[in-house]
Amino acid sequence: MTPEARLSDLGIALPHAAAPAANYVPGVVHGGLLHISGQIPFDKDGNLMRGRLGDDLTTKEGAAIAERCGVGLIAQMKAVLGNLDRVERIVKLGVFVASAPDFTDQPKVANGASDLMVAVFGELGRHARSAVGVAALPLGVAVEIDAIVAVRD
């Protein structure tokens, strides 16, 4: 089954890939790897998903927000590569979670994106990962995720 078919089965429609917000590009392919700039979460209506885990957001809400960042990453993959069949493997996700000082469930939040990658790409979606708590993220969003993806020519 193709990644696009899996997305369809999951009821996920890819949004247009987000444009860069400053002086950078959304993705760079070099040496067989696609490096994707950090993606922030937008809900299905295009609204930013703001907040801080452990203050006004639960771990479950955070995982859903991380999943939306994952949708943004997949949209960037498709925009840069032209076709998700060029994804050879998801190599690594870097997950940044806006966290209250005593919040320690960043890995559970990150699972929202990790689970999506496996659901869409199967075993090729299994990846290395960092899940880091930070005091604040751009525009007050709750999660930001970047990625490294191995690509086929």
C-alpha positions in Angstrom: 0.0 0.0 0.0 1.4 3.5 -0.9 1.8 6.2 1.7 -0.9 8.2 0.0 -3.3 5.3 0.3 -2.5 4.9 4.0 -3.1 8.6 4.5 -6.5 8.2 2.8 -7.3 5.2 5.0 -6.4 7.3 8.0 -8.7 10.1 6.8 -5.8 12.5 6.6 -5.7 15.1 3.7 -2.4 16.7 3.3 -2.5 20.5 3.5 -0.4 22.7 1.3 3.2 22.6 2.6 3.8 25.6 4.9 5.9 28.4 3.4 9.0 29.4 5.4 8.5 32.1 7.9 12.0 33.6 7.6 15.3 33.3 5.7 15.4 29.5 5.2 14.0 26.8 3.0 11.5 24.2 4.1 13.6 21.3 3.0 17.0 20.5 1.5 18.0 17.3 -0.2 21.7 16.5 0.1 23.6 13.3 0.0 20.5 11.1 -0.2 18.9 12.8 2.8 16.0 15.3 3.0 16.4 17.6 5.9 13.1 19.2 6.8 12.9 22.5 8.7 10.9 22.5 11.9 7.1 22.2 11.3 4.7 23.9 13.7 1.2 22.6 14.2 -1.9 23.7 12.3 -5.3 22.2 13.0 -7.5 21.0 10.1 -8.9 24.5 9.7 -5.4 26.1 9.4 -5.3 27.6 12.9 -2.1 27.4 15.0 -2.2 25.0 17.9 -0.8 27.0 20.8 -0.2 26.2 24.5 2.1 24.6 26.9 2.2 21.1 28.1 1.6 20.7 31.8 0.0 24.1 32.0 -3.0 24.3 29.7 -2.5 21.2 27.6 -2.6 17.5 28.6 -0.3 14.8 27.3 -3.0 13.4 25.1 -3.7 16.8 23.6 0.0 17.2 23.1 0.3 13.9 21.2 -2.6 15.0 18.9 -0.7 18.3 18.3 2.5 16.4 17.5 0.6 14.3 15.0 -0.5 17.5 13.2 3.2 18.5 13.1 3.8 15.1 11.5 1.2 15.8 8.9 3.1 19.0 8.1 6.3 17.1 7.8 4.7 14.7 5.3 3.3 17.6 3.3 6.8 19.0 3.1 8.1 15.6 2.0 5.6 15.5 -0.8 6.3 19.1 -1.8 10.0 18.7 -2.0 10.2 15.1 -3.4 7.1 15.3 -5.6 6.0 11.8 -4.6 6.0 10.1 -1.2 7.1 6.9 -2.9 10.6 8.5 -2.9 10.8 8.2 0.9 13.2 5.4 1.6 13.1 5.7 5.4 12.2 8.2 8.1 15.6 8.5 9.8 15.1 10.9 12.7 12.6 13.2 14.2 13.6 16.1 16.5 10.6 16.9 18.7 10.5 20.2 20.7 7.7 20.4 23.3 6.7 23.7 25.0 6.7 22.4 28.6 5.9 23.6 32.1 9.0 23.2 34.4 7.7 20.0 36.0 6.3 18.4 32.8 8.3 15.2 31.9 6.1 13.4 29.4 7.7 14.8 26.2 8.3 11.3 24.8 4.6 10.5 25.1 3.8 13.7 23.3 6.3 12.9 20.6 4.6 9.5 20.1 1.8 11.4 18.2 4.2 12.1 15.3 6.1 8.8 15.6 3.0 6.7 15.5 1.8 8.7 12.4 5.1 8.0 10.6 4.7 4.2 11.2 1.1 4.3 10.2 1.9 6.0 6.9 5.3 4.5 6.0 5.1 1.1 7.8 8.5 -0.2 9.0 10.2 2.5 6.9 8.6 5.0 9.3 10.4 3.7 12.4 13.1 6.2 13.3 15.5 7.6 15.8 14.1 10.5 17.8 14.8 13.2 20.3 12.0 14.6 22.5 13.0 17.8 24.3 11.1 20.1 26.6 11.6 23.8 26.0 10.3 27.0 27.7 8.7 28.5 24.6 8.3 27.9 20.9 7.7 30.3 18.0 4.3 32.0 17.9 3.4 30.3 21.2 2.9 26.8 19.6 2.9 23.7 21.7 5.2 21.5 19.6 7.7 21.9 16.7 9.2 18.9 14.9 12.0 18.7 12.3 13.0 15.6 10.4 15.7 13.8 8.4 14.4 11.4 5.7 16.4 9.1 3.5 15.2 9.4 -0.2 15.4 7.4 -3.4 16.6 9.1 -6.6 
